[in-house]
Every structure is written in structure tokens, then in C-alpha cells.
Amino acid sequence: MKELVNNLHWYFTDFCVNTANLLGITYVEFNFWLFVVLFPSIVTILILLNAFRNKIAFFSKNAIQK
């Protein structure tokens, strides 16, 4: 299991380094955009979409029961 985690870490590190090189930015900049900007933005959007979906489902269920 430790070897799997180690291989995954190096695979994703290599992916980040290669992607940063393709974009013409540094590894640190790529990590900033990925983990400080992109990932939290996606999580926030998904939470808001889920809350909106739940709100619609709640009101739809109440409308059907009336």
C-alpha cells in the first residue's frame, strides 16, 4: 500500500510539473492555481448546486403534497 501511495504521489507531481511546463509557468504557480483557486472554486460551486437542488426538491415535494 505504501508503494502505491508513493507511486501516485510521484505520478501526480510529475503531472503537475509537466503541465506547468506546458503552460509556461512554474510548479509553484501551477499548484497555487490548482489548489488555491480552481479546487476551492469547484467545491464551492458544487456545494451551491447541491443546496439549490435540495431547495428545489423540497419545494417540489411540498407542492405535490398540497
C-alpha positions in Angstrom: 0.0 0.0 0.0 2.8 2.4 0.8 4.4 1.7 -2.6 1.0 2.6 -4.3 0.7 5.9 -2.4 4.3 6.7 -3.2 3.8 5.9 -6.9 0.6 8.0 -7.0 2.4 10.9 -5.3 5.2 10.9 -7.9 2.8 10.4 -10.8 0.8 13.5 -9.8 3.9 15.5 -9.0 5.2 14.7 -12.5 1.9 15.6 -14.0 1.9 19.0 -12.2 5.5 19.7 -13.3 4.8 18.7 -16.9 1.5 20.7 -17.1 3.3 23.7 -15.6 6.0 23.5 -18.2 3.4 23.2 -21.0 1.6 26.3 -19.6 4.9 28.2 -19.3 4.5 28.7 -15.5 6.4 27.3 -12.5 5.4 24.3 -10.5 4.6 26.6 -7.5 2.3 28.8 -9.6 0.5 25.7 -11.0 0.0 24.4 -7.5 -1.4 27.8 -6.5 -3.9 27.9 -9.3 -4.9 24.3 -8.9 -5.2 24.0 -5.1 -5.9 27.6 -4.0 -8.1 28.8 -6.9 -9.5 26.0 -9.0 -10.2 23.3 -6.5 -11.9 25.5 -3.8 -14.0 27.2 -6.6 -15.2 23.8 -7.9 -16.1 22.7 -4.4 -17.9 25.9 -3.6 -19.9 25.6 -6.9 -20.8 22.0 -6.2 -22.0 22.9 -2.7 -24.1 25.7 -4.0 -25.6 23.5 -6.8 -26.4 20.8 -4.2 -28.1 23.3 -1.9 -30.1 24.7 -4.9 -31.1 21.2 -5.9 -32.2 20.3 -2.4 -34.2 23.6 -2.2 -36.0 22.7 -5.5 -36.7 19.2 -4.3 -38.0 20.4 -1.0 -40.4 22.9 -2.7 -41.5 20.3 -5.3 -42.3 17.8 -2.6 -44.3 20.3 -0.7 -46.2 21.4 -3.9 -47.1 17.8 -4.7 -48.4 17.1 -1.2 -50.7 20.1 -1.2 
